[in-house]
Protein backbone atom coordinates (compact mmCIF):
# COMPACT_ATOMS: atom_id res chain seq x y z
CA UNK A 1 0.00 0.00 0.00
CA UNK A 2 1.31 3.43 -0.95
CA UNK A 3 0.65 6.38 1.28
CA UNK A 4 -1.60 9.13 -0.13
CA UNK A 5 0.60 11.86 1.37
CA UNK A 6 2.65 13.90 -1.11
CA UNK A 7 5.02 15.03 1.67
CA UNK A 8 6.10 11.50 2.71
CA UNK A 9 8.23 10.04 -0.10
CA UNK A 10 9.14 6.35 -0.01
CA UNK A 11 12.72 7.37 0.89
CA UNK A 12 11.59 9.16 4.10
CA UNK A 13 13.24 7.60 7.16
CA UNK A 14 9.86 6.97 8.85
CA UNK A 15 7.93 5.92 5.74
CA UNK A 16 7.39 2.30 6.80
CA UNK A 17 6.34 3.29 10.34
CA UNK A 18 3.89 5.89 9.02
CA UNK A 19 2.57 3.37 6.49
CA UNK A 20 2.01 0.76 9.21
CA UNK A 21 0.24 3.13 11.61
CA UNK A 22 -1.84 4.64 8.79
CA UNK A 23 -2.79 1.18 7.57
CA UNK A 24 -3.89 0.21 11.09
CA UNK A 25 -5.98 3.42 11.19
CA UNK A 26 -4.06 4.67 14.22
CA UNK A 27 -2.74 7.77 12.44
CA UNK A 28 -4.29 10.10 9.90
CA UNK A 29 -2.79 12.97 8.00
CA UNK A 30 -3.29 16.70 8.45
CA UNK A 31 -5.37 16.46 5.25
CA UNK A 32 -6.02 13.88 2.53
CA UNK A 33 -2.70 14.70 0.84
CA UNK A 34 -0.54 16.07 3.66
CA UNK A 35 0.92 14.24 6.65
CA UNK A 36 3.46 16.89 7.77
CA UNK A 37 6.06 14.44 9.12
CA UNK A 38 8.33 17.24 10.35
CA UNK A 39 5.67 18.84 12.55
CA UNK A 40 5.48 18.23 16.27
CA UNK A 41 2.39 16.35 17.41
CA UNK A 42 -0.10 18.43 19.33
CA UNK A 43 -1.52 17.36 22.67
CA UNK A 44 -4.85 16.63 20.96
CA UNK A 45 -3.18 14.49 18.28
CA UNK A 46 -1.38 12.45 20.92
CA UNK A 47 -4.58 12.04 22.93
CA UNK A 48 -6.37 10.69 19.84
CA UNK A 49 -3.50 8.30 19.09
CA UNK A 50 -3.43 7.00 22.66
CA UNK A 51 -7.21 6.59 22.68
CA UNK A 52 -7.08 4.60 19.44
CA UNK A 53 -4.29 2.36 20.74
CA UNK A 54 -6.04 1.72 24.06
CA UNK A 55 -9.36 1.09 22.33
CA UNK A 56 -7.67 -1.42 20.03
CA UNK A 57 -5.98 -3.17 22.97
CA UNK A 58 -9.14 -3.33 25.06
CA UNK A 59 -11.65 -3.93 22.32
ABEGO torsion letter per residue (X at the ends): XBBABAABBAABAAAAAAAAAAAAGABBBABAABAGAABBBBAAAAAAAAAAAAAAAAX
